[in-house]
Amino acid sequence: GGIILALMSVPIIVSIGEDALKAVPDSFREAATAMGCTRWQMIFRVLVPAARNGLLAAVLLGVGRAVGETMAVLMATGHSIRIPTGLLQPVRTLTATIAAELGEAPVHSEHYQVLFIIGILLFSITFVINLVADLVVKGIRKQ
């Protein structure tokens, strides 16, 4: 499940990260080259620090996508409810738990209420991730 979520998040992270690296002014690259930096020195000492906020935003948006993913996890994990003891064992996300169990939980039961608490927790996590991503993007615009 985790591997699938990681693979699903990679395109978003790569796309936004690439845009962040392309947004670094050419003068930074030219100055690094003029100072005699190698290509790798330019990348890790000039470009990555200059694009740091954009790269962080890319990772946060990728994590936000992974947190909200439901159906891919349900399909890949076979509705496993056990706590995983290894990296490659099945796991169920919060959204998958809500989707799989809400229809079967009796209304007003503890099970039903816990599913709503999971929903509030999921909303809170997503809200914090989006808030941090927004603050990072605003930091990019100030530069």
Secondary structure, DSSP 8 states (H G I E B T S, - for coil): -HHHHHHHHHHHHHHHHHHHHHTS-HHHHHHHHHTT--HHHHIIIIIHHHTHHHHHHHHHHHHHHHHH--HHHHHHHTS--S--SSTTS----HHHHHHHHTTTS-TTSHHHHHHHHHHHHHHHHHHHHHHHHHHHHHHHHH-
